[in-house]
Amino acid sequence: MNILIDIGNTRAKYVIENDQRLSAITNTACINILQELETLTEINSIIIVAVANQSVVDEIAVWAKSQSIKFQQLNTQANTFGIINGYQDYQQMGADRWIAVLGAQALYPNHNLLIVDSGTATTFDVLAASGNHLGGWIVPGVELMINSLFDNTDKVKGVINKVESIEFGLNTNDNVNYGCWAASNALVDYAVLQAKQSGVVIDRVIFTGGNGCELKKHCNYKSKLEEQLIFIGMQRFIK
């Protein structure tokens, strides 16, 4: 079996791949990931994408070598599987975003795609059917938007409340919550429009990340929630 790991700032997610099938996602603290790996047997390879905690990655690499387990850390490339990175300096693009783009292309080849990954930040990436990545946007995630108002204003106070409605609020708390969700959803609409102006008519919007399900509920376009998108991208590197 193969272990695919996505390491963030404080949390890590991983799945077990066996015979091209992916297990459910397991979430754990980054400091616990090696301990959990040590409980598993018959590991053929470990593949990691990390945006932080390189020391944790290095510890896993050392352990994998001691166990004769194949190890790969994936990084952003200028061209992978025929997909051409649109960044002027491809190394500036987060590896998690790049691998998610590869996952999207694996699921929907020859489609014009908008990939929306919504967590601490919300990222937007446009991938043309030709394999050209057209770049994207990075904006604060919904909770970060909400907290920035609550933390940096004297009289705008409230609590984060995930809501399915983006109607007009009738109190300050709902004004902030509904407004930030509405702003994030509006960016999806505008990204589709911007892609069209760049000559790419979006066939499908793919949502992933912790807030992907909520954003998808208000999407006005053909869309799909792919919670395992980054792992589908990582799966392409299994040898």
DRENPA-3360 file (N, C-alpha, C; in nm, 2 decimals, always signed):
BEGIN
1 = MNILIDIG = +0.08/-0.12/+0.00/+0.00/+0.00/+0.00/+0.09/+0.12/+0.00 ~ +0.03/+0.24/-0.04/+0.10/+0.36/-0.05/+0.03/+0.47/+0.04 ~ +0.10/+0.55/+0.11/+0.05/+0.65/+0.19/+0.07/+0.79/+0.13 ~ -0.04/+0.86/+0.11/-0.03/+1.00/+0.05/-0.07/+1.10/+0.16 ~ +0.02/+1.19/+0.18/+0.01/+1.28/+0.29/+0.02/+1.43/+0.25 ~ -0.08/+1.51/+0.30/-0.08/+1.65/+0.28/-0.06/+1.72/+0.41 ~ +0.06/+1.79/+0.42/+0.10/+1.85/+0.54/+0.08/+2.00/+0.54 ~ +0.01/+2.05/+0.63/-0.02/+2.20/+0.64/+0.06/+2.26/+0.75;
9 = NTRAKYVI = +0.00/+2.37/+0.80/+0.07/+2.45/+0.91/+0.07/+2.38/+1.04 ~ -0.05/+2.33/+1.08/-0.06/+2.26/+1.21/-0.12/+2.12/+1.19 ~ -0.19/+2.10/+1.08/-0.26/+1.97/+1.07/-0.21/+1.90/+0.94 ~ -0.23/+1.77/+0.95/-0.19/+1.68/+0.83/-0.31/+1.59/+0.80 ~ -0.32/+1.57/+0.67/-0.43/+1.48/+0.62/-0.36/+1.37/+0.54 ~ -0.41/+1.25/+0.55/-0.35/+1.14/+0.47/-0.45/+1.04/+0.43 ~ -0.43/+0.97/+0.32/-0.51/+0.86/+0.28/-0.42/+0.74/+0.25 ~ -0.48/+0.62/+0.25/-0.41/+0.50/+0.21/-0.45/+0.46/+0.07;
17 = ENDQRLSA = -0.36/+0.44/-0.02/-0.39/+0.40/-0.15/-0.36/+0.25/-0.17 ~ -0.45/+0.17/-0.22/-0.43/+0.03/-0.24/-0.51/-0.01/-0.36 ~ -0.43/-0.07/-0.46/-0.50/-0.11/-0.59/-0.58/+0.00/-0.65 ~ -0.52/+0.12/-0.65/-0.58/+0.24/-0.71/-0.70/+0.29/-0.64 ~ -0.73/+0.24/-0.52/-0.84/+0.29/-0.44/-0.79/+0.37/-0.33 ~ -0.86/+0.48/-0.30/-0.82/+0.57/-0.19/-0.91/+0.55/-0.07 ~ -0.85/+0.54/+0.05/-0.93/+0.53/+0.17/-0.99/+0.67/+0.21 ~ -1.07/+0.67/+0.31/-1.12/+0.80/+0.36/-1.01/+0.88/+0.42;
25 = ITNTACIN = -1.02/+1.01/+0.42/-0.92/+1.10/+0.47/-0.91/+1.09/+0.62 ~ -0.79/+1.07/+0.67/-0.76/+1.08/+0.82/-0.69/+1.21/+0.85 ~ -0.74/+1.28/+0.95/-0.68/+1.41/+0.99/-0.61/+1.39/+1.12 ~ -0.50/+1.46/+1.13/-0.42/+1.44/+1.26/-0.33/+1.57/+1.27 ~ -0.28/+1.59/+1.39/-0.18/+1.69/+1.41/-0.05/+1.66/+1.34 ~ +0.02/+1.76/+1.29/+0.15/+1.73/+1.22/+0.25/+1.66/+1.31 ~ +0.25/+1.69/+1.44/+0.34/+1.63/+1.53/+0.32/+1.49/+1.56 ~ +0.20/+1.44/+1.52/+0.16/+1.30/+1.54/+0.17/+1.21/+1.42;
33 = ILQELETL = +0.20/+1.27/+1.30/+0.19/+1.19/+1.18/+0.29/+1.08/+1.17 ~ +0.41/+1.10/+1.22/+0.51/+0.99/+1.21/+0.47/+0.88/+1.31 ~ +0.42/+0.91/+1.42/+0.38/+0.81/+1.52/+0.27/+0.72/+1.46 ~ +0.18/+0.78/+1.38/+0.07/+0.71/+1.32/+0.13/+0.62/+1.20 ~ +0.22/+0.67/+1.13/+0.28/+0.59/+1.02/+0.35/+0.47/+1.08 ~ +0.41/+0.48/+1.20/+0.48/+0.37/+1.26/+0.39/+0.25/+1.29 ~ +0.26/+0.28/+1.30/+0.16/+0.17/+1.34/+0.12/+0.10/+1.21 ~ +0.15/+0.15/+1.09/+0.11/+0.08/+0.97/+0.21/-0.02/+0.92;
41 = TEINSIII = +0.16/-0.12/+0.85/+0.25/-0.22/+0.80/+0.24/-0.24/+0.65 ~ +0.34/-0.30/+0.59/+0.34/-0.32/+0.44/+0.32/-0.20/+0.36 ~ +0.39/-0.09/+0.40/+0.39/+0.03/+0.32/+0.49/+0.02/+0.21 ~ +0.45/+0.04/+0.09/+0.54/+0.04/-0.02/+0.61/+0.17/-0.05 ~ +0.53/+0.28/-0.04/+0.58/+0.41/-0.06/+0.50/+0.52/+0.02 ~ +0.57/+0.63/+0.04/+0.51/+0.75/+0.10/+0.53/+0.87/+0.01 ~ +0.42/+0.94/-0.02/+0.43/+1.06/-0.11/+0.37/+1.17/-0.03 ~ +0.45/+1.28/-0.03/+0.41/+1.40/+0.06/+0.40/+1.53/-0.02;
49 = VAVANQSV = +0.30/+1.61/+0.01/+0.30/+1.75/-0.03/+0.30/+1.83/+0.10 ~ +0.38/+1.93/+0.11/+0.39/+2.01/+0.23/+0.40/+2.15/+0.20 ~ +0.33/+2.24/+0.26/+0.34/+2.38/+0.25/+0.41/+2.44/+0.37 ~ +0.43/+2.36/+0.47/+0.50/+2.40/+0.60/+0.56/+2.28/+0.66 ~ +0.62/+2.30/+0.78/+0.67/+2.19/+0.86/+0.77/+2.10/+0.79 ~ +0.87/+2.16/+0.72/+0.97/+2.08/+0.65/+1.04/+1.98/+0.75 ~ +1.05/+2.02/+0.87/+1.12/+1.94/+0.97/+1.05/+1.81/+0.99 ~ +0.91/+1.81/+0.98/+0.83/+1.69/+1.00/+0.85/+1.61/+0.87;
57 = VDEIAVWA = +0.86/+1.67/+0.76/+0.88/+1.59/+0.63/+1.01/+1.52/+0.64 ~ +1.12/+1.59/+0.68/+1.25/+1.54/+0.69/+1.25/+1.42/+0.79 ~ +1.18/+1.43/+0.90/+1.18/+1.31/+0.99/+1.11/+1.19/+0.93 ~ +1.01/+1.21/+0.85/+0.94/+1.10/+0.78/+1.03/+1.04/+0.68 ~ +1.11/+1.13/+0.61/+1.20/+1.08/+0.50/+1.31/+0.99/+0.57 ~ +1.36/+1.03/+0.68/+1.46/+0.95/+0.75/+1.41/+0.82/+0.79 ~ +1.29/+0.82/+0.85/+1.22/+0.70/+0.90/+1.19/+0.61/+0.78 ~ +1.14/+0.66/+0.67/+1.11/+0.58/+0.55/+1.24/+0.51/+0.50;
65 = KSQSIKFQ = +1.35/+0.58/+0.50/+1.47/+0.52/+0.45/+1.51/+0.41/+0.54 ~ +1.49/+0.43/+0.67/+1.53/+0.32/+0.77/+1.45/+0.20/+0.75 ~ +1.33/+0.21/+0.69/+1.23/+0.10/+0.68/+1.23/+0.05/+0.53 ~ +1.32/+0.10/+0.45/+1.33/+0.07/+0.31/+1.20/+0.10/+0.24 ~ +1.14/+0.21/+0.27/+1.01/+0.25/+0.21/+1.05/+0.36/+0.11 ~ +0.99/+0.35/-0.01/+1.02/+0.46/-0.11/+0.95/+0.59/-0.06 ~ +1.02/+0.70/-0.09/+0.97/+0.83/-0.04/+0.98/+0.93/-0.15 ~ +0.88/+1.01/-0.16/+0.88/+1.13/-0.26/+0.82/+1.25/-0.19;
73 = QLNTQANT = +0.88/+1.36/-0.20/+0.82/+1.49/-0.17/+0.79/+1.56/-0.30 ~ +0.67/+1.60/-0.33/+0.63/+1.66/-0.45/+0.64/+1.81/-0.44 ~ +0.69/+1.87/-0.55/+0.70/+2.02/-0.56/+0.64/+2.06/-0.69 ~ +0.62/+2.19/-0.70/+0.56/+2.25/-0.82/+0.66/+2.24/-0.93 ~ +0.62/+2.21/-1.05/+0.71/+2.21/-1.16/+0.65/+2.30/-1.28 ~ +0.74/+2.33/-1.37/+0.70/+2.41/-1.49/+0.60/+2.33/-1.58 ~ +0.62/+2.20/-1.59/+0.54/+2.12/-1.68/+0.54/+1.98/-1.62 ~ +0.41/+1.93/-1.59/+0.40/+1.80/-1.54/+0.28/+1.73/-1.61;
81 = FGIINGYQ = +0.30/+1.61/-1.66/+0.20/+1.53/-1.73/+0.14/+1.62/-1.84 ~ +0.22/+1.70/-1.90/+0.17/+1.78/-2.02/+0.09/+1.91/-1.97 ~ +0.08/+1.93/-1.84/+0.02/+2.05/-1.79/+0.12/+2.16/-1.77 ~ +0.10/+2.27/-1.84/+0.20/+2.38/-1.84/+0.16/+2.49/-1.73 ~ +0.25/+2.51/-1.64/+0.23/+2.60/-1.53/+0.23/+2.74/-1.58 ~ +0.13/+2.82/-1.54/+0.11/+2.96/-1.59/+0.19/+3.06/-1.52 ~ +0.25/+3.03/-1.40/+0.32/+3.12/-1.32/+0.44/+3.17/-1.40 ~ +0.48/+3.30/-1.38/+0.60/+3.35/-1.43/+0.72/+3.28/-1.37;
89 = DYQQMGAD = +0.71/+3.26/-1.24/+0.81/+3.18/-1.17/+0.74/+3.07/-1.10 ~ +0.74/+2.95/-1.16/+0.65/+2.84/-1.11/+0.68/+2.80/-0.97 ~ +0.80/+2.83/-0.92/+0.84/+2.79/-0.79/+0.76/+2.87/-0.68 ~ +0.70/+2.98/-0.72/+0.62/+3.06/-0.63/+0.49/+2.99/-0.60 ~ +0.44/+2.91/-0.68/+0.31/+2.85/-0.67/+0.32/+2.73/-0.56 ~ +0.23/+2.73/-0.47/+0.23/+2.63/-0.37/+0.21/+2.49/-0.42 ~ +0.29/+2.40/-0.37/+0.28/+2.26/-0.42/+0.14/+2.20/-0.41 ~ +0.07/+2.24/-0.30/-0.06/+2.19/-0.28/-0.16/+2.23/-0.39;
97 = RWIAVLGA = -0.15/+2.36/-0.44/-0.23/+2.41/-0.55/-0.19/+2.33/-0.68 ~ -0.07/+2.32/-0.70/-0.02/+2.25/-0.83/-0.07/+2.11/-0.83 ~ -0.06/+2.03/-0.72/-0.10/+1.89/-0.72/-0.25/+1.88/-0.74 ~ -0.32/+1.98/-0.68/-0.47/+1.98/-0.70/-0.51/+2.00/-0.84 ~ -0.43/+2.09/-0.91/-0.46/+2.11/-1.06/-0.44/+1.98/-1.13 ~ -0.33/+1.91/-1.10/-0.31/+1.78/-1.16/-0.42/+1.68/-1.13 ~ -0.47/+1.68/-1.01/-0.58/+1.60/-0.98/-0.71/+1.63/-1.06 ~ -0.73/+1.76/-1.07/-0.85/+1.80/-1.15/-0.84/+1.76/-1.30;
105 = QALYPNHN = -0.72/+1.77/-1.35/-0.70/+1.73/-1.49/-0.71/+1.58/-1.51 ~ -0.67/+1.50/-1.41/-0.69/+1.36/-1.41/-0.84/+1.32/-1.41 ~ -0.92/+1.39/-1.33/-1.06/+1.36/-1.33/-1.14/+1.40/-1.45 ~ -1.10/+1.52/-1.50/-1.17/+1.58/-1.61/-1.08/+1.62/-1.72 ~ -1.02/+1.53/-1.79/-0.92/+1.56/-1.90/-1.00/+1.63/-2.02 ~ -0.93/+1.72/-2.09/-0.99/+1.79/-2.20/-1.11/+1.87/-2.17 ~ -1.11/+1.93/-2.04/-1.21/+2.02/-2.00/-1.15/+2.15/-1.96 ~ -1.22/+2.26/-1.97/-1.18/+2.39/-1.92/-1.23/+2.39/-1.77;
113 = LLIVDSGT = -1.14/+2.40/-1.68/-1.18/+2.39/-1.54/-1.14/+2.51/-1.45 ~ -1.23/+2.54/-1.36/-1.19/+2.63/-1.25/-1.18/+2.55/-1.12 ~ -1.07/+2.56/-1.06/-1.05/+2.48/-0.93/-1.05/+2.58/-0.82 ~ -1.14/+2.56/-0.72/-1.15/+2.65/-0.61/-1.13/+2.57/-0.48 ~ -1.02/+2.60/-0.41/-0.98/+2.53/-0.29/-0.99/+2.63/-0.18 ~ -1.09/+2.61/-0.09/-1.13/+2.70/+0.01/-1.10/+2.65/+0.15 ~ -1.00/+2.71/+0.21/-0.96/+2.68/+0.35/-0.93/+2.80/+0.42 ~ -0.81/+2.81/+0.48/-0.76/+2.93/+0.55/-0.76/+3.04/+0.44;
121 = ATTFDVLA = -0.70/+3.01/+0.33/-0.71/+3.10/+0.21/-0.80/+3.03/+0.11 ~ -0.86/+3.11/+0.02/-0.93/+3.05/-0.10/-0.85/+3.08/-0.22 ~ -0.82/+2.97/-0.29/-0.74/+2.98/-0.42/-0.83/+2.95/-0.54 ~ -0.80/+3.01/-0.65/-0.87/+2.99/-0.77/-0.76/+2.96/-0.88 ~ -0.78/+2.86/-0.95/-0.69/+2.82/-1.06/-0.77/+2.78/-1.19 ~ -0.73/+2.84/-1.30/-0.80/+2.81/-1.43/-0.70/+2.71/-1.51 ~ -0.76/+2.60/-1.55/-0.69/+2.51/-1.63/-0.76/+2.49/-1.76 ~ -0.70/+2.52/-1.88/-0.77/+2.51/-2.01/-0.76/+2.36/-2.05;
129 = ASGNHLGG = -0.85/+2.32/-2.14/-0.85/+2.19/-2.19/-0.72/+2.15/-2.26 ~ -0.65/+2.25/-2.31/-0.53/+2.23/-2.38/-0.41/+2.19/-2.29 ~ -0.44/+2.20/-2.16/-0.33/+2.17/-2.06/-0.26/+2.30/-2.01 ~ -0.30/+2.41/-2.05/-0.24/+2.54/-2.01/-0.30/+2.59/-1.88 ~ -0.22/+2.61/-1.78/-0.27/+2.67/-1.65/-0.26/+2.82/-1.67 ~ -0.37/+2.89/-1.65/-0.38/+3.03/-1.68/-0.35/+3.12/-1.56 ~ -0.31/+3.06/-1.45/-0.29/+3.13/-1.33/-0.42/+3.13/-1.24 ~ -0.42/+3.23/-1.15/-0.54/+3.23/-1.06/-0.54/+3.34/-0.96;
137 = WIVPGVEL = -0.61/+3.32/-0.85/-0.61/+3.42/-0.74/-0.59/+3.35/-0.61 ~ -0.54/+3.43/-0.51/-0.54/+3.39/-0.37/-0.61/+3.50/-0.29 ~ -0.71/+3.46/-0.22/-0.78/+3.56/-0.13/-0.80/+3.50/+0.01 ~ -0.83/+3.58/+0.10/-0.85/+3.53/+0.24/-0.97/+3.43/+0.24 ~ -0.96/+3.32/+0.31/-1.07/+3.23/+0.33/-1.19/+3.30/+0.40 ~ -1.30/+3.24/+0.40/-1.42/+3.30/+0.46/-1.40/+3.33/+0.61 ~ -1.35/+3.24/+0.69/-1.33/+3.27/+0.83/-1.23/+3.38/+0.85 ~ -1.12/+3.38/+0.76/-1.02/+3.49/+0.78/-1.08/+3.63/+0.74;
145 = MINSLFDN = -1.17/+3.63/+0.64/-1.24/+3.75/+0.61/-1.32/+3.80/+0.73 ~ -1.40/+3.71/+0.79/-1.49/+3.74/+0.90/-1.41/+3.79/+1.02 ~ -1.30/+3.71/+1.06/-1.22/+3.75/+1.17/-1.15/+3.88/+1.15 ~ -1.11/+3.91/+1.03/-1.04/+4.04/+1.01/-1.13/+4.16/+1.04 ~ -1.26/+4.14/+1.02/-1.36/+4.25/+1.06/-1.38/+4.25/+1.21 ~ -1.40/+4.14/+1.27/-1.42/+4.13/+1.41/-1.30/+4.18/+1.49 ~ -1.18/+4.15/+1.44/-1.06/+4.17/+1.51/-1.00/+4.32/+1.49 ~ -1.05/+4.38/+1.38/-0.99/+4.51/+1.35/-1.09/+4.63/+1.35;
153 = TDKVKGVI = -1.20/+4.60/+1.40/-1.30/+4.71/+1.42/-1.35/+4.72/+1.56 ~ -1.39/+4.83/+1.61/-1.43/+4.85/+1.75/-1.58/+4.80/+1.77 ~ -1.66/+4.82/+1.67/-1.81/+4.80/+1.70/-1.87/+4.69/+1.61 ~ -1.79/+4.63/+1.52/-1.83/+4.52/+1.44/-1.79/+4.39/+1.51 ~ -1.87/+4.33/+1.59/-1.83/+4.22/+1.67/-1.94/+4.11/+1.65 ~ -1.89/+3.98/+1.66/-1.98/+3.87/+1.65/-1.90/+3.74/+1.65 ~ -1.96/+3.64/+1.60/-1.90/+3.51/+1.60/-1.91/+3.45/+1.46 ~ -1.82/+3.36/+1.42/-1.83/+3.29/+1.29/-1.94/+3.19/+1.30;
161 = NKVESIEF = -2.03/+3.20/+1.20/-2.14/+3.11/+1.19/-2.16/+3.06/+1.05 ~ -2.12/+2.94/+1.02/-2.14/+2.89/+0.89/-2.29/+2.88/+0.85 ~ -2.32/+2.94/+0.74/-2.46/+2.95/+0.70/-2.47/+2.92/+0.56 ~ -2.58/+2.86/+0.52/-2.61/+2.83/+0.38/-2.67/+2.94/+0.31 ~ -2.73/+3.04/+0.38/-2.79/+3.15/+0.32/-2.69/+3.27/+0.30 ~ -2.71/+3.34/+0.19/-2.63/+3.46/+0.16/-2.73/+3.57/+0.14 ~ -2.84/+3.56/+0.21/-2.94/+3.67/+0.20/-2.89/+3.79/+0.28 ~ -2.96/+3.90/+0.27/-2.92/+4.02/+0.35/-2.94/+4.00/+0.49;
169 = GLNTNDNV = -2.84/+4.03/+0.57/-2.85/+4.02/+0.72/-2.93/+4.13/+0.78 ~ -2.99/+4.09/+0.90/-3.07/+4.19/+0.97/-3.01/+4.22/+1.11 ~ -2.89/+4.18/+1.13/-2.81/+4.22/+1.25/-2.66/+4.22/+1.21 ~ -2.58/+4.27/+1.29/-2.44/+4.29/+1.25/-2.37/+4.15/+1.23 ~ -2.39/+4.06/+1.32/-2.33/+3.93/+1.30/-2.36/+3.86/+1.17 ~ -2.49/+3.87/+1.13/-2.54/+3.81/+1.01/-2.49/+3.89/+0.89 ~ -2.48/+4.02/+0.90/-2.43/+4.11/+0.80/-2.29/+4.06/+0.76 ~ -2.20/+4.04/+0.86/-2.06/+4.00/+0.84/-2.06/+3.86/+0.78;
177 = NYGCWAAS = -2.12/+3.77/+0.84/-2.12/+3.63/+0.80/-2.17/+3.61/+0.66 ~ -2.29/+3.66/+0.64/-2.36/+3.65/+0.50/-2.28/+3.72/+0.40 ~ -2.23/+3.84/+0.43/-2.15/+3.92/+0.34/-2.02/+3.85/+0.29 ~ -1.95/+3.79/+0.39/-1.83/+3.73/+0.35/-1.85/+3.60/+0.27 ~ -1.96/+3.53/+0.30/-1.99/+3.41/+0.22/-2.03/+3.46/+0.08 ~ -2.11/+3.57/+0.07/-2.15/+3.62/-0.06/-2.03/+3.67/-0.14 ~ -1.94/+3.73/-0.07/-1.82/+3.78/-0.15/-1.74/+3.66/-0.21 ~ -1.73/+3.56/-0.13/-1.65/+3.44/-0.18/-1.72/+3.38/-0.30;
185 = NALVDYAV = -1.85/+3.37/-0.29/-1.93/+3.31/-0.40/-1.93/+3.40/-0.52 ~ -1.93/+3.53/-0.50/-1.92/+3.62/-0.61/-1.79/+3.61/-0.69 ~ -1.68/+3.58/-0.61/-1.55/+3.56/-0.68/-1.55/+3.44/-0.77 ~ -1.63/+3.34/-0.74/-1.64/+3.22/-0.83/-1.71/+3.27/-0.96 ~ -1.81/+3.35/-0.95/-1.88/+3.40/-1.07/-1.78/+3.49/-1.15 ~ -1.71/+3.57/-1.08/-1.62/+3.66/-1.16/-1.50/+3.59/-1.22 ~ -1.46/+3.48/-1.15/-1.35/+3.40/-1.21/-1.39/+3.33/-1.34 ~ -1.52/+3.28/-1.34/-1.57/+3.23/-1.46/-1.57/+3.33/-1.57;
193 = LQAKQSGV = -1.62/+3.45/-1.54/-1.62/+3.56/-1.64/-1.48/+3.60/-1.68 ~ -1.39/+3.61/-1.59/-1.25/+3.64/-1.63/-1.19/+3.54/-1.72 ~ -1.22/+3.41/-1.69/-1.17/+3.30/-1.78/-1.22/+3.32/-1.92 ~ -1.35/+3.35/-1.93/-1.41/+3.37/-2.06/-1.35/+3.48/-2.14 ~ -1.32/+3.59/-2.07/-1.25/+3.70/-2.13/-1.11/+3.67/-2.17 ~ -1.05/+3.56/-2.11/-0.92/+3.51/-2.15/-0.93/+3.41/-2.26 ~ -1.05/+3.38/-2.31/-1.07/+3.28/-2.41/-1.10/+3.14/-2.37 ~ -1.13/+3.12/-2.24/-1.16/+2.99/-2.19/-1.30/+2.99/-2.13;
201 = VIDRVIFT = -1.39/+2.91/-2.19/-1.52/+2.90/-2.13/-1.52/+2.78/-2.04 ~ -1.55/+2.81/-1.91/-1.54/+2.70/-1.81/-1.64/+2.60/-1.82 ~ -1.60/+2.47/-1.83/-1.70/+2.36/-1.84/-1.75/+2.31/-1.70 ~ -1.66/+2.33/-1.60/-1.69/+2.28/-1.47/-1.61/+2.35/-1.37 ~ -1.67/+2.38/-1.25/-1.61/+2.43/-1.14/-1.59/+2.32/-1.04 ~ -1.46/+2.30/-0.99/-1.43/+2.19/-0.90/-1.40/+2.26/-0.76 ~ -1.47/+2.22/-0.66/-1.45/+2.27/-0.53/-1.38/+2.17/-0.44 ~ -1.29/+2.22/-0.36/-1.23/+2.13/-0.26/-1.19/+2.22/-0.14;
209 = GGNGCELK = -1.14/+2.15/-0.03/-1.11/+2.23/+0.09/-1.22/+2.23/+0.19 ~ -1.19/+2.28/+0.31/-1.29/+2.28/+0.42/-1.42/+2.35/+0.39 ~ -1.42/+2.46/+0.31/-1.54/+2.53/+0.28/-1.59/+2.50/+0.14 ~ -1.54/+2.41/+0.08/-1.58/+2.38/-0.06/-1.73/+2.34/-0.07 ~ -1.77/+2.26/+0.03/-1.91/+2.22/+0.02/-2.01/+2.34/+0.03 ~ -1.98/+2.43/+0.13/-2.06/+2.55/+0.14/-2.06/+2.63/+0.02 ~ -1.95/+2.66/-0.04/-1.94/+2.74/-0.16/-2.01/+2.68/-0.28 ~ -2.00/+2.55/-0.29/-2.07/+2.48/-0.40/-2.22/+2.50/-0.40;
217 = KHCNYKSK = -2.28/+2.51/-0.28/-2.42/+2.52/-0.27/-2.48/+2.64/-0.34 ~ -2.40/+2.74/-0.36/-2.45/+2.86/-0.42/-2.38/+2.89/-0.56 ~ -2.32/+2.78/-0.61/-2.25/+2.80/-0.74/-2.35/+2.80/-0.85 ~ -2.34/+2.89/-0.94/-2.43/+2.90/-1.05/-2.39/+2.83/-1.18 ~ -2.29/+2.74/-1.17/-2.24/+2.67/-1.28/-2.23/+2.52/-1.25 ~ -2.21/+2.44/-1.36/-2.19/+2.30/-1.34/-2.07/+2.28/-1.25 ~ -2.08/+2.21/-1.14/-1.98/+2.20/-1.04/-1.98/+2.06/-0.98 ~ -1.86/+2.04/-0.91/-1.85/+1.91/-0.84/-1.76/+1.93/-0.71;
225 = LEEQLIFI = -1.79/+1.87/-0.60/-1.71/+1.88/-0.48/-1.62/+1.75/-0.49 ~ -1.49/+1.78/-0.48/-1.39/+1.67/-0.48/-1.30/+1.68/-0.36 ~ -1.34/+1.62/-0.25/-1.27/+1.64/-0.12/-1.13/+1.58/-0.13 ~ -1.11/+1.48/-0.21/-0.98/+1.41/-0.22/-0.90/+1.46/-0.34 ~ -0.93/+1.58/-0.38/-0.86/+1.63/-0.51/-0.71/+1.62/-0.50 ~ -0.65/+1.67/-0.39/-0.50/+1.67/-0.39/-0.45/+1.53/-0.39 ~ -0.52/+1.44/-0.33/-0.47/+1.30/-0.32/-0.49/+1.23/-0.46 ~ -0.59/+1.27/-0.53/-0.60/+1.22/-0.67/-0.48/+1.27/-0.75;
233 = GMQRFIK = -0.44/+1.39/-0.73/-0.32/+1.44/-0.80/-0.20/+1.37/-0.76 ~ -0.18/+1.34/-0.63/-0.07/+1.27/-0.58/-0.06/+1.13/-0.63 ~ -0.18/+1.07/-0.64/-0.19/+0.93/-0.69/-0.12/+0.91/-0.82 ~ -0.11/+1.02/-0.90/-0.05/+1.00/-1.04/+0.10/+0.98/-1.03 ~ +0.16/+1.00/-0.91/+0.30/+0.98/-0.90/+0.34/+0.85/-0.84 ~ +0.25/+0.76/-0.81/+0.28/+0.63/-0.76/+0.34/+0.55/-0.87 ~ +0.46/+0.49/-0.84/+0.53/+0.41/-0.94/+0.52/+0.26/-0.91;
% end
